[in-house]
Amino acid sequence: MSGGRTGVRGLLARWRGRDIELKSPDELDAMRAAGGLVAGTLAAVIELARPGVTTKELDALAEQTIRDAGAIPSFLGYHGYPASICASVNEQIVHGIPSASQVLADGDLVSVDCGAILEGWHGDAAVTILVGAVSDADRALSAACEAALQAGIAAVRPGDRLSDISHAVQTASEEAGKRDGVNYGIVAEYGGHGIGTSMHMDPFLPNFGDPGQGPRLVPGMALAVEPMLTAGDPETRELDDGWTVVTADGSRAVHWEHTVAITEDGPRVLTLPLD
């Protein structure tokens, strides 16, 4: 689940990362178990997502999968959030509330964000699912965002700075836009975050910025890296439900995310499927 919308001063304080939680190798292994469960849950949701299925059905499957593993959905009840996943369809960017009235149709994009707490540790990841036959433009948009995520992950290196990740995400997004002939919008108001014993922790991780700034990355840190791209203007607005964030111009949006740990050997993706 993306972090953001806490005000400029709040985001600046979180970006500076004055209270960053460091984990031991054993604790990162525990986070890997939580992350593997999130990956498995998303895989089940991807398999179910097809035309005619509601986002409420996706949510029910995700909750059951998480609880069957002895874990707790980390989104459910978080500041009053009413579901176990976020299911954001088409122009919805993040925090879309699953609904029995939201029926997936051929050509839809649905970004599913999922979190789980296992033995006190959080995992958090998101994928954009292409429902049925989607347009080439939507397929390219999702691929651009996924490439930006991978670029961000590659920049999670000990000794580097937090904004090196932000810059890598921005650069990959802009390069994809040039290649595709589209000026993709990088959503500025929401971004990644620290994660561990809580879902949202310091530091806040923007998806754009100059390199070489912010806290130094050290082994034991864990971050949710999560770019969000739009096919048009990146300006956002929040719906009356108090959660769902949509593009102001109605353009389509996508969201990809992994939980990543900083180790002596570089990035360790904690939300990949378990072998």
N, C-alpha and C positions, 0 to 999 in steps of 0.2 A: 504494500500500500504506500503510495507516494507521500512524501512530506512536503509541506509548504503552507502558504497562506497564514503565516503567523505574524505578519508585519515585518517591515524592513529591519527594525532593530533586533527583533527576535531571530530572523534568519541570519543576520550578521553575527550575532552572538553564537548561534549554533554552527555557522560556517567556521568560526575561529576555533571551535572544538575544545573548549576549556574543560570539558568533563567527558573525555573519551574513554570508554571501557576497553581494557585490554584483556584478552583471553589467553589461557594456557593452551598448549597443544591438546590436552585432554578435553578441555572445554570446547575447542574448535571441532573436535571429533563429535561431541554431543550436538553441536550445531549442525554438523554434517548429517546426523541422523534425522534431525528435524527438517533440514533442507531436502533430504532424499524423499521424505514423506510428502513434502510440497510438490516435488517433481512428479511423484507417482500420482498424486491427486490431479495435477494438471493434465497428465497423460490420460487419465480416465475421463476428464471433462472434454478433452479434445476429441476422444473417440465418440462421445455422446453428441457433441455439437453438430447439428445438421438442420436443414430446413424443416420447420414444423415443431422443433423442440423449443421450449421456453427457457429463458434464463433462470427462472425459478427451479426448473428441473436440474439445470447445471449446478445450482447452489445446493440443492438437496443431495445430489451425488457427492459433491465435494465435502459437505459436512459429514455424511455417513462414512466416507473413506477415511477422513481424519479421525473420527471418533472410533472407528473399528481398529485403528492402530494404537489406541490408548492415548491419543493426543487431543488437544483442544483447538478449535478454530480461533485464531488470534484476532480476526476481524470482528467476529460476532460480539456485539455489545461494546465495542471499542468506541468510547465517547458517544454511545447510543446507536452505533451503526447496526442495522437490523439483519445482516446476512453474514454468511461465512466466506463469500467471495465478492469481489467487485466484478460486474459484468457490464462493460461499457461498449455500446453498439454504435457503429458508424460515426456520427459526429460527437458522440460522448468520448471524452478523453480518458478520464479516470473516475473512480468512485461511483460508477453506475450501480444502482440498487437492483438486484435480480427481482423479476416480477413475473407472475403468471400471465400477464397481458403482453409481455415482450416476447413475441414469437419470432424465432430466427427465420429469415427468408434467404432464398438463393441470392448470392452476391453480397451478403452482409459481411462486415468485419466485426468481430467481437473480441475485445481485449479482456482477458480474464486474469485478475490479480488474486493471489491466494497466499494465505499465511497460516502457519500452524505452530503451536507450542508443544514441545515434547520434552518432558522432564525439566521444565523451566527455561528451555532455550527456544528461540524463535527462528523460523525459516520464512522467507518471503520471496516470491518470484511471480512473474507475469509473462504471458504470451498473448500474441494476437492470432486469433483463429480465422482462417479464410473459409467462409461457409459456402459450400457449393461452388458454382462457377463465378469467380470474381473477375473484375476488370483487370487488365494489365496495369493500369495506373494504381489500383489498390494493392496489387501484388508487389509492385515496385516500392510503394510507400512502406509497406511492412518490412520488405527486405532491407530498405534503407535504415529503418529503425533498429532492426536486428543487427545490422553491420555496425551501427553506432554503439550498440551495447557491447559487441565483441571488442571494438576499439577501446572502449572504456575499461573493460576487464583487462586488456593487455597493458593498460597504463597503471594498474594497481601493483606498484613495485616498491619495495622497501627503500627508504631514503628519498623518494620523490615527494612531491607536494600534492595536496588534495586537488588543487585546481588543474594539475596535469591530467587527471581523469576527465574533468569537465572539458578541458581543451581538446582532448582526444575525441570525446563524444561530439563536440561541436564540429571539429574538422571532418570527421567521418560523415556527419550529416550533410555538411556543405558539399563535400566531394560527391556524395550520392546524388544530391540535387543537381549539380553540374552535369553529371553523367546522364541523369534521367531527363534533364531539361525542365526541372520543376524547382521552384523556390520553396523547399520544405520549411515549414515553421517549427522552430524549436521552442517548446513551451517553457517559459521562464519562471512561472509562478509556482511550479511544483518540481520536485527533483528527488534524488536519492537521499540516503540517511544512514547513520550508524544503526547497528542492530546487534542484539545479543540477548541479555536477560529481559529486555523490553523491545517492542517492535520499532519504535521511533526513538532514536538516541542521537546524541552529538556524534559527528558533525553533520550539518545539512550539506548535501552534495548537489550543486547546480549542474545543469547540463550544457553550460557554456561558460567561457571565461578565458582569460589569459593564463598561460602556464606559470609555474614557479611560485604560486601563492598558497596561503592557507597552511594548515597543520602539516607537519612532515608525516609521511606514512611509515608506520613502524609495525613489525610483526606482532600479531595478536589483535590488531584492529579488524573489524568486520564491517562491511559496507553493503548496502543495497544500492546497486548501480541500476538506474532505470530511466533511460531516455523515453521521451514522448514526442512524437512528431505529428504535424498536421499537413494536409495537402494544400492548405491555404494560409491565411493569416494566423499567427500563433496566439492572438488575443483570446481570452477565455471568459466564460461567465458561469456562475453556479445556479442551478435550477432551484425552484422553491422547496424541493425536498431537503435542502441544506447539505447535500452530498454530491450529487451528480454534476460533474464539470464538463461543459460542452464547448466546442469552438464557437466563437461569437459570430463567425460568418457562415456557419453550417457546413464547413468543409469536413472531410473525414479525418480521423485521427487513429493513431496506433500507439501501443505501449508494450515495451519488452523490459524484463527485469531479471537479474540474478542477485543472490546474496554471495558476496565474495570476501574471502579472508586474505589479509596480507601475511605472507610467510617469508622466511629467509630466502626461499627459492622462488618467490614471486606470487602471483595470484593463485588462490585455491577456490574454485567455484564450489560452493556448498549446496547449491540447489540443482545439481545435475542428477539424473536418475541413478539410483543405487544399482550396482552390478549384481 
